[in-house]
Structures are given as structure tokens and as C-alpha cells.
Amino acid sequence: MKDHTPLPHEHTLLSCKLGSTAEEQERRMESDDEEASEVHVSPGVPSVFQFKVEGFRLFTYTSFWLMCVFAFIVSMTTVKNYLGPCPLQEGDEPTYGMHCSDLQRTFGFNNICVYWDYSPARELTAMVYPIFEYSMVAYIIVNYLQIKNDFENQRIGTKIYKPASILLWVKLLFVAWFRMIFVVSVTQEPISIFGTEIPAVVGHTLGFFGMQFALILIAFEDIVYIFYKEIPMWPMSVKTTKNMSVLYLVLLIIVTALKISWASSIFVSGIPWFVDPWPHILDRVWLVLAAVMPFLFAIHGVKNEPPMVITVLNEE
């Protein structure tokens, strides 16, 4: 077999093919580098969350009342028939029931807290309570973010924004302290602290005081929001809405102050500074102002206010 010696033109053709292949590979590598560079520097897809701020408040108060219904059912089925016995009225035969509670003995009437004061209602309600607590915390935070955004867009001044930044942490602390109603049982022994003893019912009630202060602060910020947003509610004009909002806040502050000062007078001296039936009436009025009226504000906000949009993007 004869050896094949490539002709000069064949060398040229082979060389061209090899050169073309090398150039194509180089171009492909450059193209891949450019694509990789583009992928690296291109921004990711943000996660967008859109919701109504007042929707958080609506969920918060709904969860509170559902917690109360749950505690009521548990207490009526597991506590009521075993609490006591004691007479319903002086001179009556001792019977079992919620009238034998420590609240009844201390204050002369039961408030809504009685339904989670005793085992097993206390422990079971404590398991449901975080739904209310965390939704309240979430509402406080997103409400603050709403105020912060208005400040950064020059819709409000520092006179509103700076107090709101401070009150944010005060409200969160007071709401967190409300859990003390489950930590301190009204039936336990007095609490020894710094060489003195605090009755269990006092430690139990102090957590509730914190929540009452927090609700006043929340109402105050809501009314400030109504004033600077010029928001009319329901069929009322802006002016009427402002007047009614101020009236609501004043009533809430007065009723809360009377309620706390009355309970404190019992803790300090053992003698209330005003007597029945006013304490019981004030307790019910406060419940309407603090836990029912906010439903109206929340429903109006959900229907009429624009949604808040939060965008989350992880930087490379």
C-alpha cells in the first residue's frame, strides 16, 4: 500500500478547519462567561406580600374572643362543678360554681378572666393564647411600618413619628406581659420578692394592667392616624369622625383609669374607693370599649384603606 502524502492544498484546508474550530470554541467560552456574568449580576425575583393592616387587627380581636369562648366552654365543663363549695349569698347553703372564685371573693364579681383562672382551663387556654398574642404583636409592628412609610414620604412630621418609634417597644412589652395571667395563678401561694410577699391575685392582675395600657396606646395612635389622614368613617364626615374618635379615646382613658385605680385601692388598703354596682358596670363598659369597638375600626379599615405592600429580596 502506498503512503499518502498530503498535497499542499490539503494542509491549507486542514489548517483552516482547525483554526475555525478553535475560534468557535473561544467565542463559545466568551459567550458562556458573559451569560454567567449576566446571571450573577441580574437581580433576583422579589417576594411581594400584600395585605390590609387593619386585617391584622380584625384577626387579633377575633382570636381574642374565640379564646374567651374556648376558655368559657372548658371552665363550664371542667371547673364549674368542682369550684367551692361556698354560699352564693350570705346565709345560703354552700354550693359549687364560679361564684366561689378568688375574683369573686376579692373584687365582689367575676370578670372574663375567671374562665382561665383554674386548671385545666388555665393550661388549655394558655395553649390557645399565643394566636391572640402574636397576631396583636404583628398588628403593632405593621401599624408602625405604616407610620414609618408615611414619615419617609413626608406625609407626617417627626412629632408623630418619633413618639411612635418609642411607643412601639412600650406596646410590645405591655402585650408580652399579659401572659403573666397564665404564669401567676390566683390559687398559688403569695409571691416572695425583695423580702416582701405579693398576693397571687395581685401578680395575676398586674399582667392585665399592662394590656390595658397597651390598648390605650394603640387607640391613641389610631386616632392620630385618623387626624393626619383625614379619614371619614362610615356615613360620618371627617370632622364628625375626629370628634367621635376623641370622645372614644377620652372614654377609654377615663374608664381604664377608674378600673385600675379601683383594683389598686383594694390591693393597697383592702378597701375599694367606690363600691357596687359601679365596678361591675365599669368592667363591662371597658370590655365594650377595648374589645368590641375596635372591630368597627378594623372592618372599616379593611373595606376602605389601601393595602400595604412589602417586598423581600435577598441580595447576592
C-alpha positions in Angstrom: 0.0 0.0 0.0 1.3 3.4 -0.9 1.8 6.1 1.6 -0.4 9.1 1.1 1.4 12.3 1.1 -1.0 15.2 1.6 -0.9 17.8 -1.0 -0.2 21.5 -0.1 -3.9 22.4 -0.6 -4.9 19.7 1.9 -2.6 21.2 4.5 -4.3 24.5 4.0 -7.8 23.0 4.3 -7.0 21.2 7.5 -5.4 24.2 8.9 -8.5 26.3 8.1 -10.8 23.8 9.8 -8.7 23.6 12.9 -8.5 27.4 13.1 -12.2 27.7 12.6 -12.8 25.2 15.4 -10.5 27.0 17.8 -12.2 30.3 17.1 -15.7 28.9 17.6 -14.6 27.3 20.9 -13.1 30.7 22.0 -16.3 32.5 21.0 -18.4 30.0 22.9 -16.3 30.3 26.0 -16.6 34.1 25.9 -20.4 33.8 25.4 -20.7 31.4 28.4 -18.7 33.8 30.5 -20.9 36.7 29.5 -24.1 34.7 30.3 -22.6 33.6 33.7 -21.7 37.2 34.4 -25.3 38.3 33.5 -26.8 35.6 35.7 -24.6 36.7 38.6 -25.4 40.4 38.4 -29.0 40.2 37.5 -31.4 40.9 40.4 -33.5 38.0 41.7 -37.2 37.9 41.7 -38.6 39.6 44.8 -41.3 38.1 47.1 -44.2 40.5 47.3 -46.6 40.4 50.3 -49.8 42.5 50.0 -52.3 42.8 52.9 -54.5 45.2 54.8 -53.0 46.5 58.0 -56.5 46.5 59.7 -56.9 42.9 58.6 -54.3 42.1 61.3 -56.4 43.9 63.9 -59.6 42.2 62.8 -57.9 38.8 63.1 -56.4 39.8 66.5 -59.7 40.7 68.2 -61.5 37.7 66.5 -58.9 35.4 68.0 -59.3 37.1 71.4 -63.0 36.4 71.5 -62.5 32.8 70.2 -60.0 32.3 73.0 -62.6 33.6 75.5 -65.3 31.2 74.1 -62.9 28.3 74.3 -62.0 29.2 77.9 -65.7 29.5 78.8 -66.5 26.1 77.4 -63.6 24.4 79.2 -64.4 26.1 82.5 -68.1 25.3 82.3 -67.3 21.6 81.7 -64.2 21.0 83.9 -64.1 23.7 86.6 -67.6 25.0 87.5 -68.8 21.8 89.2 -65.7 21.4 91.3 -65.0 25.0 92.4 -66.1 25.6 96.0 -68.3 24.9 97.8 -69.4 28.4 99.1 -72.7 30.2 99.6 -74.0 32.2 96.7 -75.4 34.8 99.1 -74.7 35.2 102.8 -76.7 32.7 104.7 -77.3 30.4 101.7 -76.3 26.8 101.6 -72.8 26.3 100.2 -72.8 25.2 96.5 -70.2 24.7 93.8 -69.8 27.1 91.0 -67.9 30.1 89.6 -69.3 32.3 92.4 -66.6 30.6 94.6 -63.8 32.1 92.6 -60.9 34.2 94.0 -62.0 37.1 91.8 -65.5 37.0 93.3 -64.0 36.9 96.8 -61.5 39.7 96.1 -63.5 42.1 93.9 -67.1 41.1 94.5 -67.8 40.0 90.9 -66.2 37.8 88.2 -64.8 39.3 85.1 -63.9 37.5 81.9 -60.5 36.3 83.3 -62.3 33.9 85.6 -62.7 31.4 82.8 -58.9 30.8 82.5 -58.0 31.1 86.2 -58.3 27.5 87.2 -56.9 24.2 86.0 -57.3 22.7 83.5 -58.8 25.7 81.8 -55.7 27.8 82.6 -53.3 25.4 80.9 -55.5 24.7 77.9 -56.3 28.4 77.3 -52.6 29.2 77.6 -52.0 26.9 74.6 -54.6 28.9 72.5 -53.5 32.3 73.8 -50.4 32.7 71.5 -52.7 33.0 68.5 -54.0 36.2 70.0 -50.7 37.4 71.4 -48.7 37.0 68.2 -51.4 38.5 66.0 -51.5 41.5 68.3 -47.7 41.8 68.0 -47.9 41.5 64.2 -50.6 44.3 64.1 -48.5 46.6 66.3 -45.5 46.1 64.0 -47.2 46.6 60.6 -49.1 49.6 62.0 -45.7 51.1 62.9 -44.3 50.3 59.5 -47.3 52.2 58.0 -46.4 55.2 60.1 -42.8 54.9 59.2 -43.6 54.9 55.5 -45.8 57.9 55.8 -42.9 59.7 57.6 -40.4 58.8 54.9 -42.9 60.0 52.3 -43.3 63.3 54.2 -47.0 62.8 55.0 -46.3 63.2 58.7 -43.6 65.0 60.7 -41.2 64.0 63.5 -43.7 65.0 66.2 -45.8 61.9 65.2 -43.0 59.6 64.0 -40.6 59.8 67.0 -43.2 59.1 69.7 -44.5 56.2 67.6 -40.9 54.8 67.4 -40.7 54.8 71.2 -44.2 53.6 71.8 -43.7 50.6 69.5 -41.4 49.0 72.2 -43.6 50.0 75.1 -46.7 48.4 73.5 -44.8 45.2 72.6 -43.6 45.0 76.2 -47.0 45.5 77.7 -48.6 43.0 75.4 -45.9 40.4 76.2 -46.5 40.9 79.9 -50.2 40.0 79.5 -49.1 36.3 79.5 -48.5 36.7 83.3 -52.2 35.9 83.7 -51.2 32.4 82.9 -47.8 32.4 84.7 -49.2 33.6 88.0 -52.2 31.6 89.2 -54.7 33.2 91.5 -54.7 30.0 93.6 -50.9 29.8 94.3 -49.1 30.9 97.4 -48.1 34.6 97.8 -45.0 35.6 95.7 -41.9 36.4 97.8 -39.9 39.2 96.3 -37.3 41.5 97.9 -38.3 40.5 101.4 -42.0 41.0 101.0 -44.9 39.0 99.8 -47.3 39.9 96.9 -50.7 38.1 96.9 -51.0 35.9 93.9 -54.1 37.7 92.7 -52.1 40.9 92.6 -49.4 39.4 90.4 -52.0 37.8 88.2 -53.8 41.2 87.7 -50.7 43.2 87.0 -50.3 41.5 83.7 -53.8 42.6 82.8 -52.9 46.2 83.7 -50.2 46.1 81.1 -52.6 45.0 78.4 -55.0 47.8 79.4 -52.2 50.4 79.0 -51.2 48.9 75.6 -54.8 49.2 74.3 -54.9 52.8 75.3 -51.7 53.5 73.4 -53.0 51.6 70.3 -56.2 53.7 70.4 -54.2 56.9 70.8 -52.1 56.1 67.7 -55.2 55.1 65.7 -56.8 58.4 66.4 -53.7 60.3 65.5 -53.7 58.4 62.2 -57.4 59.4 61.6 -56.4 63.0 62.2 -53.5 63.3 59.8 -55.1 61.0 57.2 -58.4 63.0 57.3 -60.3 59.7 57.2 -64.1 59.7 57.4 -65.7 56.7 59.0 -69.0 55.1 57.9 -71.5 57.9 57.0 -69.8 60.5 59.2 -67.9 63.5 57.9 -64.2 64.0 58.6 -65.0 66.5 61.3 -67.5 64.2 63.0 -65.2 61.3 62.7 -62.5 63.2 64.5 -64.8 64.4 67.3 -66.2 60.9 67.8 -62.7 59.4 67.8 -61.6 61.8 70.5 -64.7 61.0 72.6 -63.9 57.3 72.3 -60.3 57.8 73.4 -61.3 60.0 76.4 -63.9 57.5 77.5 -61.4 54.6 77.2 -58.8 56.5 79.2 -61.3 57.5 82.0 -62.9 54.0 82.3 -59.5 52.4 82.3 -58.1 54.8 84.9 -61.2 54.2 87.2 -60.9 50.5 86.7 -57.2 50.3 87.5 -57.4 52.7 90.4 -60.3 50.8 91.9 -58.5 47.5 91.8 -55.3 49.1 93.1 -57.1 50.6 96.1 -58.1 47.1 97.1 -54.6 45.8 96.7 -53.1 48.6 98.7 -55.6 49.2 101.5 -58.1 46.4 101.1 -60.9 49.0 100.8 -62.2 50.0 97.4 -62.7 53.7 96.9 -66.1 53.2 95.3 -68.5 50.3 95.6 -71.1 48.2 93.8 -72.6 48.3 91.3 -70.1 50.7 89.6 -67.1 48.5 89.5 -69.0 45.8 87.7 -70.6 48.3 85.3 -67.2 49.8 84.5 -65.8 46.4 83.8 -68.4 45.7 81.2 -68.2 49.2 79.7 -64.4 48.8 79.4 -64.8 45.4 77.7 -67.1 47.0 75.1 -64.7 50.0 74.5 -61.5 47.9 74.4 -62.5 44.6 72.8 -65.7 45.3 70.8 -65.4 48.8 69.4 -62.1 48.0 67.7 -64.0 45.6 65.5 -65.8 48.6 63.9 -62.5 50.4 63.2 -60.9 47.2 61.8 -63.8 46.4 59.5 -63.9 50.0 58.2 -60.2 49.9 57.5 -60.3 46.6 55.7 -63.0 47.9 53.4 -61.6 51.3 52.7 -57.9 51.6 53.2 -55.3 50.7 50.5 -53.2 47.6 51.1 -49.7 47.6 52.4 -47.1 46.0 50.1 -43.9 44.5 51.5 -41.2 43.4 49.0 -38.5 41.0 50.1 -35.3 40.5 48.0 -32.2 38.7 49.1 -29.1 40.4 47.9 -26.3 38.4 46.2 
